Amino acid sequence: MKILTRHIVRAMLGPFVFALSALTGILFLNAVAEEMEDLSGKGLEWQVIAEFMVLTLPHTLALTLPMAVLVAVLHAFSEMTSANEITAMKAGGISPGNILRPLLGAGLLAAATVYLFNDQILPEANHRLSNLLQDINRKSPTLVLKEQAVNRLEAGEDRRVFHLVAREIDNQANTLRDVRVVDQNDPRRRTITWADSAWITFSPNQTDLYMTLYDGVSLQTSGEDPAVFDRSEFASQQIQFAGVGDEFERGTSDLRNERELTVADLRRRARTEDEERAELVADVRGVTVDAVHGALGYELEDSAMVAAMERTVNSMRTAMDIFGQTGAEGSSLNVYDYVTLEASRRTSGASAGYNQRVLNAREYRVEVHKKAALAFACIVFVILGAPLAARFPNGGLGLVIGASTVIFSIYWMGLIGGEKLAEPGYVPPWVAMWGTNVVFLALGVFLYRRMGRETSTTRGGAFDEILWKVGRLFRSRRARAGEGAA
């Protein structure tokens, strides 16, 4: 068995390394290309670009590791079957279970590696990448300008400070309306410029801002007498703000979303959301009870009355169910109307907070199951890929590429679709994330149970033979129809 194990592992190792390198390279280049437009032309140092690429790699590996396992199993077993190695093993008394045992061991090792990678390395890389992209986005001067606000611009090597105010900003046309620029760098000669409109553009390296002002007036105080100023009107005037986008400041943020947390943190946050939701329900229930007391005008001591009050409260469930029920204006309020108004007034915003905590808890639990499901997919692909490749021995490279593309496309669509269904609460998180695994696992077990049946030869698999027979049937009918017409 040690010889068999070494042989199977050796047959898988080469395709696994090749598939992992090729798939990672393709997806990595695609991810970098999507962000390259935002990175280029900002004067970033090569160290920042290199850091971006390094931090993008873990997210790509999280996808390609299970894919590489599937490709390696399909390729290895397709080659072994076409060389009659699987048939020879069966003839030698080696059962399909013994053949798959080394693969399952490799699958378990790959699953453990993927789980630890997704739990420990990927969240930290995602968090650092998020912070880096925020720092890079802040470097663009176009993001600084805001309507009806004082925009502070630092320009030039001496970092002169200008203040810019615009009533309207059109980011698509790069135009501004009702513009004011204040230059107070020289206390003796302060300059204020008003303009009806302005057009802004940036230098090719996105570091210098050029602003062309139209139909304006410029006021400049005199250095000798602050009460005297020079006034000049202009049809157009250009101001250059050099180096406004040349400062790259590194910042750190402790805020993390669900993709930037470990499994332990995700579970802790989910429990916290559940506890806060329970506290919110208890608070609303207490407010509703107080409102009932106030409506009745006395404390309830009798057990029957207490039970009646409890039924009233439970029928309303929480104040979230009765928000918005205010009754007709000017009408006398009964007990239920009073409870409704009082509870609504004292629990304003509780419904939104309740729903948000439910949504947060679902998102955290979806991510927990997603990390585990992606890791377990390595085992599922081993169980599915080996009997699938053995069933079609002459599939060759076409089978490897076609089957792996179809299987992982279906798997990934199921994973994304499940995530979209689980977050709103249509299905439980574990069903959404594990459903595709269960389907493929059942298919793999079905194919494995048929591995012992010799329904295929090196000339083609049973499926190939069925297609050939169907094609021959249609060809014979077409030939007879031609003879009849003749």
ZILIN-V690820 format. One record per helix or strand. SS is the DSSP state (@ for helix, = for strand). FROM is the first residue (numbers start at 0). TO is the last residue. If there is no record, write none. Layout:
ss->SS from->FROM to->TO
ss->SS from->FROM to->TO
This chain:
ss->@ from->1 to->38
ss->@ from->45 to->81
ss->@ from->84 to->90
ss->@ from->95 to->138
ss->@ from->140 to->142
ss->= from->150 to->154
ss->= from->159 to->169
ss->= from->174 to->182
ss->= from->190 to->201
ss->= from->208 to->220
ss->= from->228 to->240
ss->@ from->257 to->259
ss->@ from->262 to->295
ss->@ from->302 to->315
ss->@ from->318 to->321
ss->@ from->334 to->345
ss->@ from->349 to->390
ss->@ from->395 to->422
ss->@ from->428 to->448
ss->= from->456 to->456
ss->= from->459 to->459
ss->@ from->461 to->484
